[in-house]
Amino acid sequence: MRAILKPAPRKGLEFQDIEPPKPGPGEILIRVLRGGICGTDLHIYDWDKWARGRIAPPVVIGHEFMGVVEGWGAGGGRYSAGQRVSAEGHITCAACERCRTGEAHVCDSTRILGIDTDGGFADLVTVPASNVVALPDSVPDDYGALLDPFGNAIHAVVPAQVAGRSVAVVGCGPIGLFAVAVARLAGASRVIAIEPVAHRREMAAELGAHLALHPRADDVQAEVHRLTRGHGADVVCEMSGHPDGIRLSLDLCRSAGQLRLLGLPENPVEIDVARSVIFKGINVQGVVGRQMYDTWDAALRFLEGGKIDLGPVITDRFPLEDFEYGFGKARNGDAAKVLLALD
């Protein structure tokens, strides 16, 4: 079968013909139709510091995908052949205290598809049946491949109870753009997007941002305070991982407000904890993955209702064998979400 492989501990990926996987007990075999390129895949391609400490090649990459059920191993036949599905990419132990108390998204034994085990940038992938999520007919294939990052945005925004509150989203890559749409639909009184790339600011406005600002060209703090009666944003979602974005997020968050940190910095970030966190009484929450499986149900409900259109965020589609073009588009800022079409 076709696959995009990290073949060895070096920069780059390869398009290869490899042996297809066979589903083991409790596993589903999925024929992949769509895959989404994300920042993690770019880190793996570049073989940066994070990837060198995390990835053990060879491994098929890709954790954002959808497809149809091709088969199953013993005990895995809870879905029908040909049924359209997506899958949670975090494979947890299901036995630890975190897993047993509704916090499986922070299971210490988590393995991730496309990182610790072969992922979805291939014709076929095996996934534990418990991780498979059936797709309603009303959810298009492209959107089904984006439930992972869309779920990240939901997990960042919805638990903050943003209805009637002001929300600032710092960094409008695909997940930040999704967060703008979710915050607006969830009833935020003001949604303010902060993003340096012009076409992404335009997308944020299309998805519901009341105001889209450039972090350096605009007086962001003055504008946010103007729209929030001088208080600052009630909820700030930091999606960039850039040190300046993190520090700006702390400045924009009102006293006793909520800071939701999802963006991953490459290196440790220096902040003034006393001034920016303690004396302001800010509630800082790290956001990882998705709440399994409440977030998935919420994502499907948002999409089934037709009130969130993910289409504007999808800027490019490439065949699997043209993945180099796709990775180039995802890297250079001209695109938002880039999909690989395996069909």
C-alpha positions in Angstrom: 0.0 0.0 0.0 1.0 3.7 -0.4 2.3 5.4 2.7 4.2 8.5 3.8 7.0 7.3 6.0 9.5 8.8 8.4 12.1 6.2 7.4 15.1 7.2 9.4 16.3 9.8 12.0 16.9 12.6 9.5 15.1 15.5 7.9 12.4 14.7 5.4 9.7 12.0 4.6 9.4 9.4 1.9 6.5 8.1 -0.2 6.9 4.3 -0.1 5.1 1.1 -1.0 4.9 -0.9 2.2 3.1 -4.0 3.5 -0.5 -3.2 4.6 -1.3 -3.7 8.3 -3.5 -6.5 9.6 -6.0 -5.7 12.4 -5.3 -7.4 15.7 -7.9 -8.3 18.4 -10.2 -5.3 19.2 -8.9 -3.3 16.2 -10.5 -1.8 13.1 -8.9 -1.6 9.7 -9.7 1.7 8.0 -9.2 2.6 4.3 -8.1 6.2 4.5 -9.8 8.7 2.2 -8.6 12.1 3.6 -5.7 13.2 5.8 -4.9 16.6 7.3 -1.4 18.0 7.6 -0.8 19.6 11.0 2.1 21.3 12.8 3.2 18.1 14.4 3.7 16.5 11.0 5.9 19.5 10.0 8.0 19.0 13.2 8.5 15.3 12.2 9.4 16.3 8.7 12.0 18.8 9.9 13.4 16.4 12.5 13.7 19.2 15.0 14.6 19.0 18.7 11.1 17.8 19.7 10.9 15.2 17.0 14.4 13.9 17.7 13.4 13.3 21.3 10.0 11.8 20.5 10.0 9.8 17.3 11.5 6.3 16.7 11.6 5.8 12.9 10.5 4.0 10.8 6.9 5.1 11.3 4.0 6.1 9.1 3.0 9.6 10.1 -0.5 11.3 10.2 -3.1 11.5 12.9 -5.8 13.6 11.3 -7.8 11.4 8.9 -11.1 9.8 8.0 -12.0 6.8 5.9 -14.2 3.7 5.6 -14.2 0.5 7.6 -12.3 -2.2 5.6 -12.3 -4.9 8.2 -11.6 -5.8 11.8 -9.9 -8.2 14.1 -11.4 -10.5 16.7 -13.9 -8.5 18.9 -13.6 -5.4 16.8 -16.6 -5.8 14.6 -18.9 -3.2 16.0 -18.9 -1.2 12.8 -20.1 -2.2 9.3 -17.8 -2.7 6.3 -17.8 0.6 4.2 -19.0 2.7 7.1 -17.5 6.2 7.2 -15.4 6.9 10.3 -12.8 9.1 11.9 -10.6 8.2 14.9 -9.2 9.7 18.1 -5.4 9.7 17.6 -4.6 9.2 21.3 -4.5 5.6 22.4 -4.8 5.4 26.1 -4.4 2.5 28.6 -8.0 2.6 29.8 -6.8 1.3 33.2 -5.1 4.1 35.1 -6.8 6.5 37.5 -6.9 9.2 34.8 -8.6 7.0 32.3 -11.1 5.7 34.9 -12.1 9.2 36.1 -12.8 10.9 32.8 -9.4 12.3 32.1 -8.0 9.9 29.6 -6.7 12.8 27.5 -3.9 13.1 30.0 -3.2 9.4 30.5 0.5 9.0 31.3 0.7 5.9 29.0 -0.8 7.6 25.9 0.5 6.5 22.5 -0.3 8.7 19.5 -1.1 7.5 16.0 1.6 8.8 13.5 4.0 9.3 16.3 4.3 6.2 18.5 2.6 3.9 16.1 1.8 3.9 12.4 -0.6 6.6 11.5 -3.1 7.6 8.8 -1.1 8.9 5.9 -1.4 5.6 4.2 -4.1 3.6 2.3 -4.8 1.6 5.4 -4.4 2.1 9.1 -5.4 0.0 12.2 -7.0 1.7 15.1 -8.5 0.3 18.4 -12.2 0.0 18.0 -12.7 2.2 21.1 -11.0 5.0 19.2 -13.2 4.9 16.1 -15.9 7.5 15.7 -18.8 7.0 13.2 -19.5 9.9 10.9 -23.0 11.0 10.2 -24.0 11.4 6.5 -24.3 15.1 7.0 -20.6 15.5 7.8 -18.5 15.6 4.6 -15.3 13.6 4.2 -13.2 16.7 4.4 -14.7 17.8 7.7 -14.5 14.2 9.0 -10.7 14.4 8.6 -10.6 17.6 10.7 -12.4 16.4 13.8 -9.1 16.1 15.6 -8.0 19.8 15.3 -11.6 21.0 15.4 -11.9 19.0 18.7 -8.8 20.8 20.0 -10.6 24.1 19.4 -13.7 22.9 21.2 -11.6 21.6 24.1 -10.0 25.0 24.4 -13.1 27.1 24.1 -16.2 25.3 25.4 -15.1 24.4 29.0 -14.4 28.2 29.5 -18.1 28.8 29.3 -17.7 31.8 26.9 -21.4 32.6 26.5 -21.8 36.4 27.1 -18.0 36.8 27.6 -15.3 38.4 25.6 -12.8 36.0 23.9 -9.4 36.8 22.4 -7.8 34.2 20.1 -4.1 34.7 19.7 -2.8 32.9 16.6 -5.1 31.9 13.8 -3.7 28.8 12.3 -6.4 26.2 11.6 -7.1 25.4 15.3 -7.2 29.1 16.1 -9.6 29.7 13.3 -11.8 26.9 14.5 -11.7 28.4 18.0 -13.0 31.7 16.6 -16.0 29.9 15.0 -16.7 27.9 18.1 -16.5 30.9 20.4 -18.9 32.9 18.2 -21.4 30.0 18.0 -21.1 29.4 21.8 -22.4 32.9 22.4 -19.3 35.0 23.1 -20.2 38.7 23.3 -16.9 39.7 21.6 -14.5 37.5 19.6 -11.2 39.2 18.8 -8.6 37.5 16.6 -4.9 38.4 16.7 -2.9 37.0 13.8 0.0 38.5 11.7 -1.0 36.8 8.3 -3.5 38.9 6.4 -5.5 36.2 4.7 -5.9 34.4 8.1 -7.3 37.6 9.6 -9.8 37.7 6.7 -10.7 34.0 7.4 -11.2 34.9 11.1 -13.6 37.6 10.2 -15.5 35.3 7.9 -15.8 32.8 10.7 -17.2 35.3 13.1 -14.5 37.4 14.7 -15.8 40.9 15.5 -12.3 42.3 15.1 -9.1 40.9 13.6 -5.9 42.6 14.6 -2.2 42.4 13.6 -0.1 41.7 16.7 2.6 44.2 15.7 1.0 46.7 13.3 -2.1 47.3 15.6 -2.3 48.6 19.1 -3.8 45.3 20.3 -4.0 46.0 24.0 -5.8 49.3 23.4 -8.3 47.8 21.0 -9.1 44.8 23.3 -9.5 47.2 26.2 -11.7 49.4 24.1 -14.0 46.5 23.3 -14.1 45.2 26.9 -14.9 48.4 28.8 -11.2 48.6 29.9 -11.1 45.3 31.6 -9.3 43.0 29.1 -10.7 39.8 27.6 -12.6 37.4 29.9 -11.1 34.4 28.1 -7.9 34.3 26.1 -7.0 31.3 23.9 -3.3 31.2 23.1 -2.9 29.1 19.9 0.4 30.3 18.5 3.0 28.9 20.9 5.1 31.9 20.1 6.8 33.5 23.2 5.5 36.9 22.2 2.0 35.5 21.8 2.1 33.9 25.2 3.2 37.1 26.9 0.6 39.1 24.9 -2.1 36.7 26.0 -1.2 37.3 29.6 -1.4 41.0 29.1 -4.8 40.8 27.3 -6.4 38.6 30.0 -8.4 40.6 32.5 -7.9 40.1 36.2 -9.5 36.8 37.4 -9.9 35.9 33.7 -9.1 32.6 32.0 -6.0 31.8 29.9 -6.3 28.7 27.8 -2.8 27.6 26.5 -2.8 25.2 23.5 0.1 26.5 21.3 3.4 24.6 21.8 6.5 26.8 22.2 9.7 25.3 20.9 11.7 26.3 23.9 11.0 27.5 27.5 9.3 30.8 27.7 10.2 33.5 30.3 7.2 35.3 31.9 6.7 37.5 34.9 4.6 35.1 37.0 4.1 37.5 39.8 2.8 40.4 37.7 1.1 38.5 34.9 -0.5 35.6 36.8 -0.5 35.8 40.6 -1.4 39.4 41.2 -4.0 39.3 38.4 -5.5 36.1 39.8 -5.6 34.5 36.3 -6.8 30.9 35.9 -4.3 29.3 33.5 -5.3 26.0 31.9 -3.2 23.8 29.6 -5.2 22.3 26.8 -4.1 19.0 25.4 -5.9 16.8 22.9 -9.6 16.3 23.3 -11.8 15.3 26.2 -12.5 11.7 25.3 -15.2 11.4 24.1 -17.3 14.4 25.1 -15.4 16.6 22.7 -16.1 14.3 19.7 -19.8 14.3 20.4 -19.8 18.1 20.7 -17.8 18.4 17.4 -20.4 16.2 15.6 -23.3 18.2 17.1 -21.7 21.5 16.0 -21.3 20.2 12.4 -24.6 18.3 12.2 -26.4 21.5 13.0 -24.8 23.2 10.0 -24.0 26.3 12.0 -20.2 26.0 11.7 -18.7 25.7 8.2 -15.1 24.4 8.2 -14.9 25.0 4.5 -13.2 28.4 4.5 -10.3 27.0 6.5 -9.5 24.2 3.9 -7.3 26.0 1.4 -5.6 23.1 -0.5 -6.0 19.5 -1.4 -3.2 17.3 -2.9 -3.0 13.6 -3.8 -1.0 11.5 -1.3 1.9 11.2 -3.7 2.2 15.0 -4.0 2.7 15.3 -0.2 5.8 17.4 -0.7 3.7 20.2 -2.3 1.2 19.9 0.5 3.9 20.2 3.2 5.3 23.2 1.4 2.0 24.9 1.4 1.3 24.1 5.0 4.7 25.5 5.9 4.9 28.8 4.0 1.8 30.5 5.5 0.0 30.8 2.2 -2.4 28.1 3.3 -4.5 27.3 6.3 -5.5 23.6 6.4 -4.0 21.4 3.8 -5.6 18.0 3.1 -4.2 14.9 1.4 -6.8 13.1 -0.8 -6.2 9.4 -1.0 -9.1 8.6 -3.2 
